[in-house]
């Protein structure tokens, strides 16, 4: 049960971050089509909102990983969580992750929150 809760929390965190990315893409496409650019205050508010969502997602992930409830993640807790996630993703049990397994997992790479020019 705990393992499925951790997976759900990890997926929820990833979905929150994907929604944030989708908003960024929509904002960028709006700028390129001639839509009036948001004010600096609106952009700052959006960055703060994204940072708050990412912070909440990180807190939820911390709660899922913190098995001894110390409020911190030890290297052992981190490695155990990652090993469990790897095993969950490795659906063909060959101790390797292939692109199909990663795509099925809905894992995505995301830019850092608050950095609009990442990768440009």
WORA-V563351 format. One record per residue. N is the residue number from 1. PHI is phi in degrees with one decimal (NA if undefined). PSI is psi in radians with two decimals (none if undefined). Layout:
n & phi & psi
N & PHI & PSI
N & PHI & PSI
This chain:
n & phi & psi
1 & NA & -0.80
2 & -62.3 & -0.67
3 & -64.2 & -0.73
4 & -68.5 & -0.58
5 & -64.1 & -0.73
6 & -63.1 & -0.73
7 & -63.5 & -0.74
8 & -62.7 & -0.74
9 & -64.7 & -0.73
10 & -63.5 & -0.74
11 & -66.8 & -0.71
12 & -61.4 & -0.76
13 & -61.2 & -0.75
14 & -64.1 & -0.70
15 & -65.1 & -0.69
16 & -60.2 & -0.75
17 & -70.4 & -0.61
18 & -65.5 & -0.69
19 & -61.3 & -0.71
20 & -61.6 & -0.75
21 & -63.4 & -0.71
22 & -62.3 & -0.69
23 & -62.8 & -0.70
24 & -63.3 & -0.76
25 & -63.2 & -0.75
26 & -63.0 & -0.70
27 & -64.6 & -0.74
28 & -64.5 & -0.73
29 & -68.0 & -0.58
30 & -64.7 & -0.66
31 & -65.2 & -0.67
32 & -76.2 & -0.26
33 & -98.6 & 0.14
34 & 91.5 & 0.08
35 & -68.3 & 2.49
36 & -58.6 & 2.32
37 & -70.3 & 2.54
38 & -67.2 & 2.74
39 & -70.5 & 2.77
40 & -56.6 & -0.61
41 & -66.4 & -0.70
42 & -66.6 & -0.71
43 & -63.2 & -0.73
44 & -64.0 & -0.74
45 & -62.9 & -0.70
46 & -65.6 & -0.75
47 & -61.8 & -0.73
48 & -64.8 & -0.66
49 & -64.8 & -0.77
50 & -63.8 & -0.73
51 & -63.4 & -0.71
52 & -63.8 & -0.72
53 & -65.4 & -0.74
54 & -66.2 & -0.66
55 & -64.3 & -0.75
56 & -64.3 & -0.72
57 & -62.4 & -0.71
58 & -65.2 & -0.70
59 & -62.1 & -0.74
60 & -64.8 & -0.69
61 & -66.4 & -0.69
62 & -59.7 & -0.77
63 & -61.4 & -0.64
64 & -70.3 & -0.61
65 & -83.8 & -0.49
66 & -77.6 & 1.34
67 & -69.2 & -0.47
68 & -92.9 & 0.07
69 & 56.1 & 0.66
70 & -86.0 & -0.20
71 & 88.0 & 0.00
72 & -135.2 & 2.79
73 & -106.4 & 2.06
74 & -80.7 & 2.88
75 & -60.4 & -0.68
76 & -63.8 & -0.74
77 & -64.1 & -0.76
78 & -60.1 & -0.85
79 & -65.1 & -0.67
80 & -64.4 & -0.79
81 & -60.8 & -0.82
82 & -66.8 & -0.66
83 & -63.7 & -0.74
84 & -63.4 & -0.73
85 & -66.0 & -0.71
86 & -60.0 & -0.82
87 & -60.9 & -0.66
88 & -65.6 & -0.71
89 & -73.5 & -0.53
90 & -78.2 & 1.32
91 & -69.7 & -0.43
92 & -94.6 & 0.03
93 & 55.7 & 0.70
94 & -102.4 & 0.19
95 & 61.5 & 0.52
96 & -145.0 & 2.56
97 & -103.5 & 2.23
98 & -105.6 & 2.93
99 & -56.2 & -0.64
100 & -63.6 & -0.73
101 & -64.3 & -0.71
102 & -67.7 & -0.70
103 & -64.3 & -0.71
104 & -64.9 & -0.45
105 & -79.5 & -0.21
106 & 68.6 & 0.38
107 & -73.4 & 2.45
108 & -139.7 & 2.61
109 & -88.7 & 2.40
110 & -129.9 & 2.64
111 & -71.6 & 2.82
112 & -64.1 & 2.46
113 & -67.2 & 2.35
114 & 87.8 & 0.00
115 & -114.9 & 1.65
116 & -70.4 & -0.40
117 & -103.2 & 0.35
118 & -65.2 & 2.27
119 & 80.8 & 0.13
120 & -104.2 & none
